[in-house]
Amino acid sequence: MEYPGRVRRSTDADLAALRVTGASLRSMRRKRRLTQTGLAVVSGVNEKTIVNIEAARHIPRAETLRKLAAGLRCAVSDIAPTRG
């Protein structure tokens, strides 16, 4: 049972998804020949946020993923795994 305001513990699947998202973002950014600073400029996402997502230290919000995908000219699913 989940309680409002309580932090849910991360599962192994959550941590794996974070690592995949970070690696996918880094790969797509490099494919587009962008630096983290360059991606920050074209996406409107703070550079520190990008650094932390790529290092799997930050869980990105849906809006952040949409901005990053728009900046990279790709689909959100290209940088973030979906849960089935």
Buried (B, 14 or more C-beta within 10 A) or exposed (E): EEEEEEEEEEEEEEEEBBEBBBEBBBEBBEEBEBEBEBBBEBBEBEBEBBBBBBEBEBEBEEEBBBBBBBBBEBEBEBBBBEEE
